[in-house]
Amino acid sequence: MRIGVAGAGAIGGFLAARLALAGNDVGVLARGATLRALDEHGIRLESGGTRSVARVRASDDPQRLGPQDLLILAVKSPSLPGLADRLGPMIGPDTLVLPALNGVPWWFFQSGGGPLAGHRLRAVDPDGRLERAIPADRILGFVVFPSSSCPEPGVVVHASGSRLVVGEPGGGPSLRAQRAADCLAGAGFDASASPDIRRVVWEKLLGNACFNPVSLLTGSHTDLLIDDERVNRLFQAMMRELLAMGDALGLPLAIEPPARLAVTRKLGHIKTSMLQDVEAGRAVELDSILGAAVEIAQELGVPAPLLDTVYALARVRAERLGLYAPPLTPTP
C-alpha cells in the first residue's frame, strides 16, 4: 500500500518505520535536519530491545510524493494549519486521511449528531483553514496510544504500547476503516476499527488533558505526579470534569479516575509529549489537548473550573517559554 506520513517525529517516525518494515511503500513529508537524516540513514527505530532501519521515500515537496492510499498526519497540532494548504498533491480521489493528533481534532463535530454538531473548534481551527483544506469525506478518525520519543532527527525510541484505533468521524461500521485497520495490523500494531471513534478520542483525552499540562507546569514525569497525593486528587477532579462533558456529548465512559491513573502509573517513569516538546524548545499542543476541552465545556454549559484554571496557568507558562501563541481570532 502507498502510505504517506506528514511529519517524522516521535509518532510519525514510529508509524512510518513500522509500516515501511512491513513492506509498504512509505513516503515521508519532512524538512531540514529530519529530511537529511532520512535521506542518509533512513528511520532508525529502537523498539522492544531491537534496532531496525526503515528506508522510506522522503521529501519536503508534497508534489514529489504524490497521491497516497493512506495519508497519516503526524505533525504537531500547532504546525498543521500551516501545512494543510500544501497537502493537496498527496490527496488523490481515493486517499484516506488519518490525523494522528493529540487532543480533540478539528473534525470532531463535523459529522454526526449531538449537541455541538457542526461546531468548529476555535481552539484548533480558528479560521476554518483545516476544514477547507482537507475534505471531510476523506477523513478517518485515528487515535494513537503508543508512547515514543525522538532523541535526534531520524531516530525513534518506542517506549510502550501499540494500540491504534480508526473509525468514521460520524460513527458506525465502515469497510474503509476496517481496511485501514487491517493495513496497520499488518505492520504489527494492535489496530482495530471502532464504530464510535469519538468516544475513543475522549478516552485518550482523559489522560492527555491532565498529564500533559501539569507536566508542563511542573517539569515532572507521570509517575512522580501520580504519586503526589495532592496532584493525584487534582487529576481525579479534572477527569471527573471531562467525564461530565463526555456524558453531555453522548460519549459516556465507564472509567473511574483512580483506575485510569493506575493504568498510567504502571507504565513507570513516563515523560509526556508536552514535556518532551518543552525540553526540545518546540511549540506545545496546549490548545488541542486542553484548550479545546475548555471551549467544549463553555459551549455545553458544563462547569470545568479546574480544567480552565490549569489551562490558564499552562498558557502563561508556555508563553513565557516562547512555546505558545493563542489561536488567531477568526475574522467575522
CORMONOR-V263416 format. One record per backbone hydrogen bond with DSSP energy under -1.0 kcal/mol. CO is the residue of the C=O (numbers start at 1). NH is the residue of the N-H. Records with the same first field share a line. If there is no record, write none. Layout:
CO: NH, NH
This chain:
1: 25
2: 69, 70
3: 27
4: 72
5: 29
6: 74
9: 13
11: 15
12: 16
13: 17
14: 18
15: 19
16: 20
17: 21
18: 22
19: 24
20: 23
24: 26
25: 3
26: 57
27: 5
28: 59
29: 7
31: 34, 35
32: 36
33: 37
34: 38
35: 39
36: 40
37: 41
38: 42
43: 54
44: 156
45: 52
46: 158
47: 50
50: 47
52: 45
54: 43
57: 28
59: 30
61: 65
62: 66
69: 96
70: 4
71: 98
72: 6
73: 100
76: 79
79: 83
80: 84
83: 86
84: 87
87: 90
88: 91
90: 68
96: 71
97: 140
98: 73
99: 101
105: 108
107: 110
109: 118
114: 117
116: 119
121: 125
125: 128
128: 132
129: 133
130: 134
135: 138
136: 139
138: 97
141: 167
143: 165
147: 159, 160
149: 157
152: 155
154: 44
156: 46
157: 149
160: 147
162: 190
163: 145
164: 192
165: 143
166: 194
167: 141
168: 171
174: 178
175: 179
176: 180
177: 181
178: 182
179: 183
180: 184
181: 185
182: 186
184: 187, 189
185: 188
189: 191
190: 164
192: 166
195: 172
196: 200
197: 201
198: 202
199: 203
200: 204
201: 205
202: 206
204: 207, 208
205: 209
207: 210, 211
208: 212
210: 214
211: 215
212: 216
213: 217
214: 218
215: 219
221: 225
222: 226
223: 227
228: 232
229: 233
230: 234
231: 235
232: 236
233: 237
234: 238
235: 239
236: 240
237: 241
238: 242
239: 243
240: 244
241: 245
242: 246
243: 247
244: 248
245: 249
246: 251
247: 250
253: 255
256: 260
257: 261
258: 262
259: 263
260: 264
261: 265
262: 266
264: 267
265: 268
268: 270
270: 222
272: 276
273: 277
274: 278
275: 279
276: 280
277: 282
278: 281
284: 286
285: 289
286: 290, 291
287: 292
288: 104
290: 294
291: 295
292: 296
293: 297
294: 298
295: 299
296: 300
297: 301, 302
304: 308
305: 309
306: 310
307: 311
308: 312
309: 313
310: 314
311: 315
312: 316
313: 317
314: 318
315: 319
316: 320
317: 321
318: 323
319: 322
323: 284
